[in-house]
Amino acid sequence: MAYTDYWNPRIETLPLDELRDIQNIKLQKQMRYVYERSPFYRRKFDSMGVKPEHIRSVENLAELPFTTKEELRESQAECPPLGLHMAADLDKVVRVHSSSGTTGRPVFVGITEHDRQTWIEIVSRVWWTQGTRPTSRMMIGFSMGIFVGGLTMYDGLMNIGAMFIPIGTGASERLLDTIQAFNADILCCTPSYAIYLAEYARNKAGLDPSALGIKRIQCGAEPGGGVPGVRDRIAADWNAIVTESVGSADVSGIYAAQCDELHGNHFLAPDYVVYEIIDPDTGKVLSIEDGVKGEIVITHIDRECVPLVRYRLRDYMLVQTKPCKCGRTGHRLQCVGRTDDMLLVLGVNVFPSAVKDVVSKLRPKTTGEIQILLDKPGPKVEPPLKVRVEHGPDVQDLAAVKKEVEETIRGQLVCPNSVELVPPGTLPRYEMKAQLIKKLYE
């Protein structure tokens, strides 16, 4: 059966000027809503002398202060369980999720039925963009607990009509058995787990991952699926198309994804969320143009329970605005890394994911696995940057490989570094988000 290329052709191919008109109309309504319903945001508006009617366009958002994760934690501590930023009655909440809490105490996220339906629409667009169809059989390598990924993915897949097989984490043998039992053709997991599972299949289960019939791997929850060196490694291991999606519990679960052109993640929630790009150090709003890099800041324009206004996601993005061959008109976002993880070496910003990309491209001289060693808290790092790298299993001249890795990192990232080569299998593997930094000072 032939399917359309788009889940929502109107929104996904709408000219950007028409899309902006829709966004501005919805933004005005949302600003009135949060001012009337959220004590947290009414206080923020009043502190700046701003009334909802002053915010008539996305450009006017700069008149308002940012919202941070720590503020949300304080809001929920002051008024549990969902905080002063909650803008819907608690009895309208149909589900509660939580942020991962990787940088502090988790923040609860409540959704009403209206919010759940908007999430379903967004996630359906994401899955469809990544090639999921009603005939697909998807293995889910994420938890089905309070983590936003599991149930949100389930809702979207049910909306499309695809088969949902929720194996979760910590069950690699069962996952491989189930892939074969159901002839599953899509695997959804972190890029770290896709790498780990391929190694597990070969080394412990005696299986060739490339022969298991997985046609697509949809990566998320951490940078990597869109990083060429990492993506190419996963694609080779599984003989599959590898795409990436970007999401956040605070936004809508998943909100952006790659098509098969593999040139950044299409922003697929433009009628529910608007974004700005800022300089993470100064907070200055940057012009949205092709190639701009900065921290993404989001504002909901159609959210009931816990709407956010100018929320700093701490994700550092590369924006691509040139037309995509797939026909989608929206901008594309490539997550370079977390601003929390960004290191500063002799004035140069270095992301752990970028180091991993460089090292992954040197396979088979390396396995692609790295670990950055920090002697004291960042972001400033005294050169050289210390990096542990697993050499490949068949390497004979370790000194030559060490030199090549150091020179390649220095040449591509403009980062003085010192590489310590370790045998294959030395560094930890991860089923969820990989920890690429080892803090020696803790």
C-alpha positions, 0 to 999 in steps of 0.5 A, spaced: 500 500 500 502 506 498 502 512 503 503 519 503 509 522 505 507 526 510 502 525 517 500 532 516 501 535 509 498 542 511 502 543 517 509 540 515 509 543 508 506 550 510 509 556 507 513 559 513 510 566 513 503 563 513 506 558 519 508 565 523 501 568 522 498 561 526 503 562 531 502 569 533 495 568 533 496 562 538 501 565 542 497 571 544 491 566 546 496 562 550 499 569 553 492 571 556 491 564 558 498 563 562 497 570 565 490 568 568 491 561 570 499 561 572 501 565 579 508 563 577 507 567 570 503 572 572 509 574 577 514 574 572 510 578 567 508 583 573 516 583 575 517 586 567 511 590 567 509 586 561 501 585 560 499 579 555 497 584 550 504 586 549 506 579 546 503 579 539 508 576 536 514 571 537 519 577 536 515 580 542 517 574 547 524 578 548 520 582 553 519 577 558 525 573 562 527 566 561 524 560 565 529 555 568 529 548 570 531 550 577 525 555 577 520 549 576 523 545 581 522 551 586 515 552 584 514 545 585 517 545 592 513 551 594 506 548 591 506 541 590 505 537 586 506 540 579 508 547 582 505 555 581 506 554 574 501 549 573 495 552 569 490 547 569 486 544 575 489 538 578 483 534 577 483 535 569 490 532 569 490 525 566 497 523 566 504 525 570 511 524 567 518 526 570 524 529 567 530 525 567 533 528 573 540 528 570 542 535 573 538 535 579 531 533 582 526 531 577 521 535 575 514 533 574 510 534 568 502 533 568 498 533 562 491 534 560 487 530 555 487 536 551 495 536 552 495 528 551 492 529 544 497 534 542 502 530 544 499 524 540 499 529 534 506 531 534 509 524 536 505 521 530 508 526 525 515 524 528 514 517 527 512 518 520 517 522 518 522 517 520 519 512 516 514 508 521 508 506 517 501 502 519 505 495 517 511 497 522 513 493 527 517 497 532 521 494 538 522 499 544 528 499 548 526 505 553 522 504 559 515 504 560 515 508 567 514 515 568 520 517 563 516 521 558 519 517 552 515 510 553 508 512 554 508 518 549 511 513 544 506 508 545 500 513 544 503 516 537 504 508 534 497 507 536 495 513 532 499 510 526 496 503 527 503 500 528 505 494 532 508 496 539 513 491 542 515 495 549 521 490 551 524 496 555 531 496 558 536 491 561 533 485 557 538 485 551 537 477 550 529 477 550 529 483 545 533 480 540 529 473 541 523 478 540 526 481 534 526 474 531 520 472 533 516 478 530 520 479 524 521 486 527 523 492 522 524 498 527 528 499 533 527 505 537 533 506 543 538 511 545 544 510 540 549 508 546 544 502 546 544 500 539 551 500 539 551 496 545 546 491 543 550 490 536 556 488 541 551 483 545 548 480 539 555 478 536 559 477 542 554 474 547 548 471 543 552 469 537 548 473 532 549 477 526 545 484 528 546 486 520 542 479 519 536 480 524 532 484 519 532 491 522 531 496 517 530 502 521 533 504 527 530 511 531 535 514 536 533 519 541 534 521 548 542 523 547 546 526 541 549 521 537 543 518 532 545 525 528 552 525 529 555 522 522 561 518 525 556 515 530 550 514 526 555 510 520 557 505 525 550 504 528 548 503 520 553 499 519 552 494 525 545 493 523 545 494 516 539 499 517 537 506 516 539 510 522 535 517 524 535 521 530 529 525 534 529 530 539 525 531 545 524 533 552 519 532 557 518 539 558 516 540 551 512 535 548 516 528 549 519 528 542 518 534 537 523 534 532 526 528 527 530 526 521 527 524 515 531 520 510 535 525 507 539 526 514 540 533 514 538 535 521 531 534 525 525 537 522 521 541 527 515 538 527 511 542 533 510 549 530 503 549 531 504 547 538 511 550 540 515 556 538 523 557 539 528 562 539 536 561 539 540 564 544 547 565 546 548 561 552 553 566 555 549 572 554 542 570 553 542 575 547 537 572 542 540 570 535 537 571 528 534 564 525 538 563 519 542 557 516 548 555 520 546 559 527 548 555 533 546 556 540 541 554 546 534 553 544 529 556 548 521 554 547 515 557 549 508 553 548 502 556 544 497 551 545 498 547 552 494 547 558 497 544 564 504 546 565 505 551 559 512 554 559 514 561 557 521 562 554 524 556 557 531 554 557 532 547 555 540 547 555 540 544 549 545 547 544 543 547 537 545 548 530 539 550 525 538 549 518 534 553 514 535 551 507 530 547 503 530 539 504 528 535 499 523 531 503 518 537 502 517 539 509 518 547 510 520 548 517 527 549 520 531 543 522 535 542 528 541 538 530 543 537 537 550 538 538 550 537 546 548 539 552 550 546 554 551 543 561 556 538 558 560 544 554 567 544 555 571 550 554 578 549 552 583 555 551 577 559 549 574 553 544 567 550 546 568 542 546 562 538 546 563 530 548 559 528 543 563 532 538 569 528 540 566 521 540 564 523 533 571 524 531 573 518 534 568 514 531 570 516 524 577 513 526 574 505 526 577 500 526 583 503 529 578 505 535 572 502 537 569 509 537 568 509 545 571 514 549 571 517 556 573 524 557 577 525 564 576 532 568 580 533 574 576 539 576 569 542 575 568 545 568 566 548 563 573 551 563 578 545 562 586 546 563 589 544 556 590 538 554 583 535 554 584 528 557 581 523 553 581 515 554 579 512 547 579 504 546 583 502 540 581 497 535 582 489 536 587 488 531 591 494 532 599 493 532 602 500 533 599 503 539 603 509 538 601 511 531 594 510 533 595 515 539 598 520 535 593 520 529 587 520 534 590 526 538 592 530 531 585 528 528 581 531 535 586 537 535 585 538 527 577 538 527 575 541 534 581 545 535 582 542 541 589 540 545 588 533 547 592 528 551 589 521 549 590 514 553 589 508 549 585 502 553 583 495 550 577 494 547 571 493 552 575 497 557 570 503 557 563 502 560 557 501 555 550 504 556 543 502 555 540 509 556 544 515 556 551 514 555 556 518 560 562 521 556 565 525 562 568 521 568 569 526 574 575 524 577 574 530 583 568 526 585 
